[in-house]
Amino acid sequence: MYPAELVKPMREDLTKVGFEELHTSEAVDKAIAKEGTTLVVVNSVCGCAAANARPGARTSLQNAKRPDHIVTVFAGVDKEAVDAARAHMVPFPPSSPCMALFKDGELVHMLERHHIEGRPAELIAENLMDAYNEYC
């Protein structure tokens, strides 16, 4: 587990734009089950989260259509919440960072680490915006 002071700015990178942090499996299950669309970002301390995932997620919210709910869990910190989120992302293997869009509790779009790593934040944002335009 990573120290709280290390991940604080990484958490705030998403919470400052409105992402709700989830720390328990119950909170994750409740968030994903909500009516409408929910974006779940599995945050991470890795470089691709800092350079690509978090900036891409933030930029994607500038779209005309956007998810009804935006939430985040932190890999290596919130084990219970991350495990619960990943359980909803099956059949995709666990990866972090990753992002999943749910509609009425059903997984409709997934960005795995290999879709994020090495790709610019703008491309990630565009991918998410396309999903928002289709499902939101």
C-alpha positions as CSV (number, residue, x, y, z in Angstrom):
1,M,0.0,0.0,0.0
2,Y,1.2,3.5,-0.9
3,P,1.5,6.2,1.8
4,A,-1.4,8.6,1.9
5,E,0.8,11.7,1.5
6,L,2.3,10.2,-1.7
7,V,-1.1,9.6,-3.4
8,K,-2.9,12.7,-2.1
9,P,-1.9,14.9,-5.1
10,M,-2.7,12.0,-7.5
11,R,-6.2,11.6,-6.0
12,E,-6.8,15.4,-6.1
13,D,-5.9,15.4,-9.8
14,L,-9.4,13.8,-10.3
15,T,-11.3,14.9,-7.3
16,K,-10.7,18.6,-8.0
17,V,-12.7,18.2,-11.2
18,G,-15.6,16.4,-9.6
19,F,-14.7,12.7,-9.3
20,E,-16.0,11.0,-6.2
21,E,-13.5,8.8,-4.4
22,L,-14.8,5.3,-3.5
23,H,-13.1,3.4,-0.7
24,T,-15.3,0.4,-0.1
25,S,-16.9,-2.4,-2.1
26,E,-20.3,-1.3,-1.1
27,A,-19.7,2.3,-2.4
28,V,-18.4,0.9,-5.7
29,D,-21.4,-1.5,-6.1
30,K,-23.8,1.4,-5.3
31,A,-22.2,3.8,-7.7
32,I,-22.1,1.4,-10.6
33,A,-25.8,0.3,-10.0
34,K,-27.0,3.9,-10.3
35,E,-29.4,4.7,-13.1
36,G,-27.7,6.5,-16.0
37,T,-24.0,6.4,-16.9
38,T,-21.0,6.1,-14.6
39,L,-17.4,6.5,-15.4
40,V,-15.0,4.5,-13.1
41,V,-11.4,5.5,-13.2
42,V,-8.9,3.1,-11.6
43,N,-6.2,5.5,-10.6
44,S,-2.6,4.6,-10.2
45,V,0.8,5.9,-9.2
46,C,2.4,4.9,-12.5
47,G,3.7,7.4,-15.0
48,C,1.1,6.6,-17.6
49,A,-1.6,7.5,-15.1
50,A,0.0,10.9,-14.6
51,A,0.9,11.6,-18.2
52,N,-2.1,10.0,-20.0
53,A,-4.9,8.6,-17.9
54,R,-5.8,11.4,-15.5
55,P,-5.3,14.2,-18.0
56,G,-7.4,12.2,-20.6
57,A,-10.2,11.6,-18.1
58,R,-10.2,15.3,-17.1
59,T,-10.2,16.5,-20.7
60,S,-13.0,14.1,-21.7
61,L,-15.3,15.9,-19.3
62,Q,-15.3,19.0,-21.6
63,N,-17.5,17.1,-24.0
64,A,-21.2,18.2,-24.5
65,K,-22.3,14.7,-23.4
66,R,-20.7,13.3,-20.3
67,P,-21.4,10.6,-17.7
68,D,-24.0,11.2,-15.0
69,H,-21.6,10.0,-12.4
70,I,-17.8,10.1,-12.3
71,V,-16.0,8.0,-9.6
72,T,-12.5,6.8,-8.9
73,V,-10.7,4.1,-6.9
74,F,-7.0,4.0,-6.3
75,A,-5.0,0.8,-7.1
76,G,-2.4,0.0,-4.4
77,V,-4.4,2.0,-1.8
78,D,-8.1,1.2,-1.8
79,K,-7.8,-2.6,-2.3
80,E,-11.4,-3.4,-1.4
81,A,-12.9,-0.8,-3.7
82,V,-10.5,-1.6,-6.5
83,D,-11.3,-5.3,-6.3
84,A,-15.0,-4.5,-6.4
85,A,-14.6,-2.3,-9.4
86,R,-12.5,-4.9,-11.2
87,A,-15.2,-7.5,-10.5
88,H,-17.6,-5.3,-12.5
89,M,-15.1,-5.1,-15.4
90,V,-15.0,-8.8,-16.1
91,P,-14.1,-10.2,-18.7
92,F,-11.3,-7.7,-18.9
93,P,-8.3,-8.6,-16.8
94,P,-7.2,-6.4,-13.9
95,S,-5.1,-3.4,-15.0
96,S,-4.3,0.0,-13.7
97,P,-4.8,2.6,-14.7
98,C,-8.0,1.7,-16.6
99,M,-11.4,3.3,-17.2
100,A,-14.8,1.8,-17.6
101,L,-18.1,3.3,-18.6
102,F,-21.2,1.7,-17.2
103,K,-24.8,2.4,-18.3
104,D,-27.5,1.4,-15.9
105,G,-25.0,-1.0,-14.2
106,E,-23.8,-2.7,-17.4
107,L,-20.3,-2.3,-18.7
108,V,-20.5,-0.6,-22.1
109,H,-17.0,0.7,-22.7
110,M,-13.5,-0.2,-21.4
111,L,-10.1,1.3,-21.7
112,E,-7.4,-1.0,-20.4
113,R,-3.9,0.0,-19.5
114,H,-2.6,-1.1,-22.9
115,H,-5.1,1.4,-24.4
116,I,-3.6,4.1,-22.2
117,E,0.1,3.5,-21.9
118,G,2.1,5.3,-24.6
119,R,-0.9,7.2,-25.9
120,P,-1.4,10.9,-25.6
121,A,-4.0,12.2,-23.2
122,E,-5.9,13.8,-26.1
123,L,-6.4,10.4,-27.8
124,I,-7.7,8.9,-24.5
125,A,-10.1,11.9,-24.1
126,E,-11.3,11.5,-27.6
127,N,-11.9,7.7,-27.1
128,L,-13.9,8.5,-23.9
129,M,-15.8,11.3,-25.6
130,D,-16.8,9.0,-28.4
131,A,-18.2,6.6,-25.8
132,Y,-20.0,9.4,-24.0
133,N,-21.6,10.5,-27.3
134,E,-22.8,6.9,-27.9
135,Y,-24.0,6.0,-24.4
136,C,-24.7,9.2,-22.4
